[in-house]
Amino acid sequence: MLSQKLRLLVLAAAISLSGCATNVNIREYFPVVSTTPSINYEALYLRGIFNWWEAEPAYLVVSGDDGFYVDVKLIADGQPYDFRFADSNYTSELNCGADTPDTPLAQGKTRDLVCVSGSHNLQFIPSETGTYRFKLLANGNPTLIITRVDI
C-alpha cells in the first residue's frame, strides 16, 4: 500500500504527464470512498402519530425475505398518518423521512427516503381500515413501500 505522501507524488506526476499519457487510472491510487453511511435497519423504529412517536418494541423494524418491515393496524378515517423511521435517539443518519414536506405516499408505490436530521415526516392515508406493512428495501438509502397485508 502506498503511503499518503507517495500517493500525492504519483497524483502530481499523473496530472503533469496527462498531456502525454491519456490512460492514467487515478482511481487505482485513490480508491473512491463512499460517504453514504450504512444503515442498521434493525435499530430503526416506525415512529408516528399512531404510537405517540415513541420507540416501542412493537414498532421495531424486523428483517424479512426481501427487506425490513413493520406491520401496523390503521383506521381509514380520511386523515393522514404522519410517521418516519428513526432509532431510539433520533440519531441523524438513522432518522429517515421525506426530502420534501407534505407528500402523502400512495399504497403500493415506492418512495426513496433520506436519512438526515433535516428530513421531513412522511404521510400515509389508508383507503380501508386494516393492517399495513411498512417495508424498507435496503439499496443505499432506504426505499419505502406500503402494502395491505390482511386482505
VOGU-3710 file (C-alpha; in Angstrom, 3 decimals, decimal comma):
1> mlsqklrllv> 0,000/0,000/0,000  1,379/3,387/-0,950  1,896/5,999/1,727  -0,120/9,214/1,536  2,960/11,265/0,508  3,830/8,820/-2,257  0,218/8,861/-3,467  0,327/12,636/-3,747  3,574/12,433/-5,732  2,051/9,853/-8,072
11> laaaislsgc> -1,061/12,029/-8,499  1,055/15,127/-9,245  3,096/13,153/-11,783  -0,065/11,755/-13,375  -1,578/15,217/-13,702  1,568/16,762/-15,136  2,006/13,915/-17,615  -1,658/13,720/-18,559  -0,951/15,532/-21,828  1,483/12,745/-22,765
21> atnvnireyf> -0,320/9,725/-21,343  -4,096/9,783/-21,526  -4,680/6,356/-19,968  -3,696/7,091/-16,340  -6,149/5,488/-13,916  -6,109/7,759/-10,874  -8,703/5,585/-9,057  -6,067/2,847/-8,921  -4,091/5,007/-6,485  -7,018/6,807/-4,845
31> pvvsttpsin> -9,979/4,452/-4,453  -13,424/6,027/-4,168  -14,671/6,132/-0,598  -18,418/6,037/-0,087  -19,807/8,849/2,053  -23,180/7,126/2,434  -23,261/5,593/5,901  -24,527/2,048/6,133  -27,886/1,881/7,859  -28,551/-0,559/10,678
41> yealylrgif> -32,173/-1,230/9,721  -32,792/-3,447/12,737  -32,146/-0,422/15,015  -34,995/1,536/13,400  -38,495/2,008/14,740  -41,578/3,101/12,846  -42,459/6,259/14,790  -45,586/8,301/14,205  -48,872/9,605/15,486  -50,187/6,028/15,834
51> nwweaepayl> -47,670/5,333/18,673  -47,108/8,867/20,021  -43,706/8,992/18,221  -42,252/6,531/20,749  -39,639/3,847/20,083  -41,852/0,939/21,168  -40,830/-2,718/20,726  -43,969/-3,483/18,662  -42,786/-0,938/16,070  -39,181/-2,131/15,816
61> vvsgddgfyv> -38,222/-2,982/12,223  -37,722/-6,721/11,637  -35,844/-8,474/8,855  -37,822/-10,278/6,165  -37,040/-12,170/2,969  -36,800/-9,081/0,794  -36,375/-6,169/3,188  -37,160/-4,879/6,636  -40,703/-4,205/7,783  -43,246/-3,310/10,461
71> dvkliadgqp> -46,946/-4,225/10,334  -49,400/-1,665/11,747  -53,180/-1,663/12,157  -54,575/1,608/10,781  -58,061/3,102/10,728  -59,258/4,652/7,468  -60,817/7,908/8,639  -59,570/10,099/5,774  -56,860/11,716/7,902  -53,143/11,301/7,140
81> ydfrfadsny> -50,882/9,362/9,466  -47,596/11,239/9,930  -44,592/8,998/10,558  -40,881/8,395/9,989  -38,273/5,750/10,702  -35,709/6,519/13,406  -33,652/4,806/16,058  -34,416/5,278/19,753  -32,380/8,525/19,900  -33,250/10,094/16,519
91> tselncgadt> -29,589/9,791/15,512  -29,035/11,929/12,392  -28,043/9,120/9,998  -30,804/6,894/11,430  -33,574/9,486/11,129  -35,269/8,609/7,845  -38,072/10,577/6,263  -39,041/12,555/3,171  -36,884/15,051/1,340  -39,911/17,357/0,896
101> pdtplaqgkt> -42,830/18,024/3,271  -46,487/17,062/2,905  -46,322/14,472/0,137  -48,629/11,572/1,077  -47,459/8,143/-0,050  -49,670/6,023/-2,268  -50,225/2,406/-1,295  -48,067/0,043/-3,364  -45,782/2,797/-4,718  -42,141/3,126/-3,707
111> rdlvcvsgsh> -40,616/6,236/-2,152  -36,921/6,884/-1,570  -36,170/8,120/1,928  -33,421/10,403/3,162  -31,697/9,654/6,452  -30,599/13,002/7,896  -31,717/15,139/10,819  -33,435/17,619/8,468  -35,726/15,068/6,816  -39,477/15,646/6,862
121> nlqfipsetg> -42,238/13,437/8,200  -43,898/11,051/5,770  -47,664/10,757/5,393  -49,983/7,892/4,521  -53,798/7,902/4,201  -55,159/4,342/4,216  -58,103/3,737/1,900  -59,507/0,973/4,133  -59,139/0,026/7,776  -56,685/-2,850/8,072
131> tyrfkllang> -53,126/-3,950/8,724  -50,472/-2,323/6,563  -46,854/-3,354/6,044  -44,305/-0,534/6,014  -41,382/-2,191/4,215  -37,894/-0,758/3,749  -35,863/-2,016/0,818  -32,135/-1,725/1,506  -30,497/-0,188/-1,552  -28,187/2,591/-0,344
141> nptliitrvd> -30,676/4,998/1,130  -33,810/3,063/2,031  -36,836/2,827/-0,239  -40,264/2,520/1,391  -43,311/0,669/0,104  -46,612/0,347/1,993  -48,938/-2,569/1,265  -52,028/-4,010/2,923  -51,358/-7,447/4,430  -54,701/-8,594/5,853
151> i> -56,705/-8,882/2,642
//
